[in-house]
C-alpha cells in the first residue's frame, strides 16, 4: 500500500485486537493470526498485488469539479455501438469502497454490461475514495454525507451532461451510491430535474436496523474510528479471505453469491477508509434512529416522498446491510407513478443475494444486470416521436406475417404477460408480508 507508516501498522494491530475482544469467542484467536499478517504485510505487498490486483477497465477518465473544490473522478465506459437516444448513466459505488467496488472486471461490472448494450456509463467515485482529490489539501478534509449530496452529485450530473450534450442522465447506485441520489432528489437540489430515472441496488431507506455492541462502541469512543485502518486491514486479510471468514466479512458477503477470488480482489483493491465526518454522521443516525442533515434541519427519510421519477429498487433476501424491509420502506414512500421492487431470494433466483453479491455476484450478470438494462430501456431514453406511426407499422408487419410467425409472436406476448403478472403478484405478496415491520416511519 502506498504511504504506509509504522504508526498505521501499530494502530491497525491495536484496533484489530480491541474489536476482536469486543466480538469475543473465536474472533480473539483469529485476531492474533491476522496480527501476524499485519507484521509481515510490507514484505508480501508486491506479491499480493500481482495475485489479486485489478486494472481499470474504463475507456477514459474525466473529473467533475465541485463547488467546494473537490475533483470527483468519472470513469467512462464508451459504447462501441451507442444506442440512439440513450441517456448517459452515472453509476455510483457505496460507502468504504472505491469504483472497484462496482466495476471490478469485465465479468463483474454492470457498467461494462450496459456499455456493451449501447449505454455510455460514467462510474463515479465519491470524495475521499479512489482518484478523488482536493488540490492543495495536505490531508483529506473532513466531510459529511450532506457534502456528497450537495456537491458531488450535482457536479457529476453537470459534468456528464457537459461531456455528452445529453439533456438528462440516469442514475444507478449501489448502497450509499443510491442513498446520496435519493437524498439529492428528495431535497430537490439544482440539477435534480435533469435525472431521468433511478435504479437503487441494495440501498437501505433507513438505518435503525443497524445496532449492536460494535456500533455502539464506535459511537462511544470516536478515537477508535481513526485507529481502525479499514484499507490496510482489508489488504492484509485479502489472501486468506474465502478460506477464513471474519465476522465483518460475514456481514457484507456470502460465499453463495461471491467467489473467493472476487472477494480477495475486492479487499485488495476496493476498500477505502471512511472519513471521520461521514462516519460520525452515520453513527449518529444509527443511534438516534433517524437520518437527518448534520444540523438536524432536514430528514432524508421524509424526502423519499419528493422522488417522482421512475425508480427501480433491487434488494437481496440475504443482504444484512440493506435488508429487504429497509428497501421496501423506500419503495413505499417514493411518490413515482412508475416504481417497482425486485427482491432476489432462492425462491425465484439462484440464491438469497447478499450485499456485495448484488453487484459482484457470479450470477448477477444473468439475473440482476438484465433487470437494470430493461429499466433503462423503458425510462432512460429520449421519448421517441411518432409512437402511433410505429404501432401501426408493427400491426402491418404482423398482418403480413405467415400464420406460423403470428402464432410465435402471440405465444411470446402471452409468455411475457404471464411473467409480468407473476412478478407483480410475487412483489405484492412480499410487500404485504413485510408491512408490519416497515410501514411506520
Buried (B, 14 or more C-beta within 10 A) or exposed (E): BEEBEEEBBEBBBBBBBBBBEBBEEEBEEBBEEBBEBBEEBEEBBEEBBEBBEBEBBBBEBBBBBBEBEBBBBBBBBEBEEEBEEBBBBBBBBBBBBBBBBBBBBEEBBBBBBBBBBBBBBBBBBBBBBBBBBBEEEEEBBEBBBBBBBBBBBBBBBBBBBEBBEBEBBBBBBBBBBBBBBBBBBBBEBEBBEBBBBBBBBBBBBBBBBBEEEBBBEBBEEEEBBEBBBBBBBBBBBBBBBBEEBBBBBEEBBBBBBBBEEBBBBBBBBBBBBBBBBBBBBBBBBBBEEBBBBBEEEBBBBBBBEBBEBBBBBBBBBBBBBBBBBBBBBBBBBBEBEBBBBBBBBEEEBBBBBBBBBBBBBBBBBEBBBEBBBEBBBEBBBEEEEEEEEEEEEEEEEEEEEEEEEEEEBEEEEEEEEEEEEEEEEBBEEBBEEBEEBBEEE
